[in-house]
Amino acid sequence: MAAAFAGTVALGTGVGLWAAADDGGAPPGNGTRQSASGRVTGTGTGPGKAPTAPGTPSAAPSPSRSYPLSKAPRTIPAVRSHTPERGPGWRPRPGARVVVADPALADEGRLIAGELGLAYAGEKNDARAGDVRLALGGGGGNRESYTLTVRGGRVDITGPGEAGVFYGTRTLKQEVRGGGTAPEGVVRDQPAKPVRGFMLDIARKPFTASWIEDRIRELGDLKFNELGLHFSDDQAFRIESDSHPEIVSPDHLTKAQVKEIVALAAARHITVVPEIDSPGHLGAVLAAHPDLRLRKANGVVLRGAIDISKDASARLVDDLLGEYAGLFTGGQWHLGGDEYQALMARDPQASYPQLAAAAKRKYGPGGTVADLTTGWLDDRAATVRAHGRTVRAWNDGFFRGTSVQADPSLQVAYWTGKEIGARPPAEYLSAGRRMLNYNDEFLYYVLGQPQTFVYPTGQRIYEQWNPRVVRGTTAVPARYDGQILGGSFAVWCDFPNAQTQAQVAAGIRMPLRATVQKLWDPGRPALSWADFRKLADRLG
């Protein structure tokens, strides 16, 4: 056991495990450790310990008659481990620098330097009092993990990936903003879930580029790493198009604006995830292509639904998927796939004979409209995967009892179980699918509060939700936790004039903070909701 010692850290009621072999920084069994709750565990060692090099966590607090043991920093999301030490801590002072050990960290260095009013000195090997030093290395396999060491009047932030180092700078920024001083000691931190998202419906309600950029800055400081943009729906198509300019709504974002949004997000280690929903929710596109609208057997046109029996329908949507793959350069893509009205009919085969005939031509005598719809989704997934993207679709785009199976690599974006015949999350998980949690019971902010929706509160998310609560209020079994990649808070604009942009920003402020706290650490938080809210107000 001694050769593979791991320190166990109390995290409120959760537990984190940090292997000493990863970075040489975990304390031995008699070390002192402080969790995010501020509780100190273990015992310290006596005087005579040799000093530890800057940037390396100490095995025990060094003795001092001047300073008590430090307390864990208060941040959102809360840090998952803090080793206390004795010392004055660190605060920005005139003449202090931010230096980097790796040129890849230049953007992170310049950003934190500007935020804290320090000079950015670039790549330096010397060490000065007051410095903040960023470096790549250590930390094991999680590229979003980091170690932040405050010791000897300096700050060292290290991590195995640029994202982790960036998150370390966010912790430092919050420490200084919240208390003026970063406490002496060592923070070791990493997220529980690799996907921490915010989704915005800009199709039904146009949001300005500057508003979206402000949200990106907010998301970055909170350690979110995804921004979903739903920019095509029945009401509007909101991004400039070169391949099909006829579909673009008057109030839209230019490609130049989107490139700036994507670049700003990338600098904050946020992936922008585009969504062109199909085969439903295509009303704005079909307004310019009325010949591709889906019609019932009696000739009635269904708003927003495309006729997937026509080859021209696939060509049109694939044109758009290919065009925007060049604009959104991140590795993720959302295909939609929800609420195709042909499958809401009592008898889809009778109501839509053209779809039934196409299904039989493609899949044989037993082919159904559900088979044809599944094949449509698989074909669009193949189009996007050809551009090197990982693909997700809404859970109601996956159907039972089809001879055609949805592509195994498609991730399930689970948002609701309210529709008739809805499949529970465990049905997807038991089949081995990976899942993203968009639970509409907790994470849907729907403007105007239509149907049964009410504006979610941060307190309810903070106290009752965690990533395993995928549908309603009941968690899926713990054995599926590894298949749940994370989740996303979503703003939908069903009644776009119900709130202004400013009201939306204010309304989602605390829900966003509660969501990321539970995605970073799903355990019971150390702070009460009242104290968490006070902390959010203090941090800004």
Buried (B, 14 or more C-beta within 10 A) or exposed (E): EEEEEEBEBBBBEBEBEBEBEBBEBBBEEEBBBBBBBBBBEBEBBEEEBEEBEBBBBBBBBBEBEEBEBBBBBBBBBBBBBBBBBBBBBBBBEEEBBBBBBBEEBBBBBBBBBEBBEBEBBEEBEEBBEBBBBBBBEBBBEBBBBBBBBBBBBBBBBBBBBBBBBBBBBBBBBBBBBBBEBBBBBBBBBBBBBEBBBBBBBBBBBBBEBEBBBEBBBBBBBBBBBBBBBBBBBBBBBBBBBEEBEEBBBEEBBEBEBBBBBBEBBBBBBBBBBBBBBBBBBBBBBBBBBEEBBBEBEEEEEBBBBBBBBBEEBBEBBBBBBBBBBEBBBBEBBBBBBBBBBBBBBEEBBEBBBBBBBBBBEEBEEEBBBBBBBBBBBBBBBEBBBEBEBBBBBBBBBBBEEBEBBBBEEBBBBBBBBEEEEBBBBBBBBBEEBBBBBBBBBBBBBBBBEEEEBEBBBBBBBBBEBBBBBBBBEEBBEEEBBEBBBBBBBBBBBBBBEBBEBEEBBEBBBBBBBBBBBBBBBBBEBBBEBEEBBEBBEEBE
